[in-house]
Amino acid sequence: MSAPFPLTIIGTTDFIDLPEFNLEDVACKIDTGADTSTIHCSGIKLIEKEGKTYLRFKVLDHKHPAWQNEVFEYQKFSEKTIRSSFGEAEKRYVIQTRVLLFGRSYPIYFTLSDRKKMRYPILLGKRFLKQHFLVDVNQKDLSYNLKSKA
């Protein structure tokens, strides 16, 4: 399947904006070994409101410099079993949102995960990358550098 427009070269790391979460310049790792994209969240739980189930969470956590202590609730979400590189299965919730990279807005599905022990709060996986990007492992922060020059 070919992309509707030429693929953009992305490096091994970058910084992305998440407009629906009012976050800018959040570090991410480009992970061609991961099938899905993942975002670090805290306080992940299901709640009932007016007979409907919502997924409630905070993006990042209080130790992250961009953390805003804002609670988000999604009615549209799903659940997926993710298998780690160690073969361990874990159920995670999945949401759809938008990311800004290279001055362009992209829809993306994120699994919500506790990544506080990880260096990067966000992983961009193959399902997202294959439609839009070509990874150059000799590069990093290309979108952020382009944004900084503008």
Secondary structure as GFF3:
##gff-version 3
##sequence-region A 1 150
A	DSSP	beta_strand	8	10	.	.	.	ID=ss1
A	DSSP	beta_strand	13	18	.	.	.	ID=ss2
A	DSSP	three_ten_helix	19	21	.	.	.	ID=ss3
A	DSSP	beta_strand	23	30	.	.	.	ID=ss4
A	DSSP	beta_strand	37	49	.	.	.	ID=ss5
A	DSSP	beta_strand	52	59	.	.	.	ID=ss6
A	DSSP	beta_strand	71	74	.	.	.	ID=ss7
A	DSSP	beta_strand	78	83	.	.	.	ID=ss8
A	DSSP	beta_strand	89	101	.	.	.	ID=ss9
A	DSSP	beta_strand	104	113	.	.	.	ID=ss10
A	DSSP	beta_strand	122	124	.	.	.	ID=ss11
A	DSSP	alpha_helix	126	132	.	.	.	ID=ss12
A	DSSP	beta_strand	133	135	.	.	.	ID=ss13
A	DSSP	alpha_helix	142	149	.	.	.	ID=ss14
###
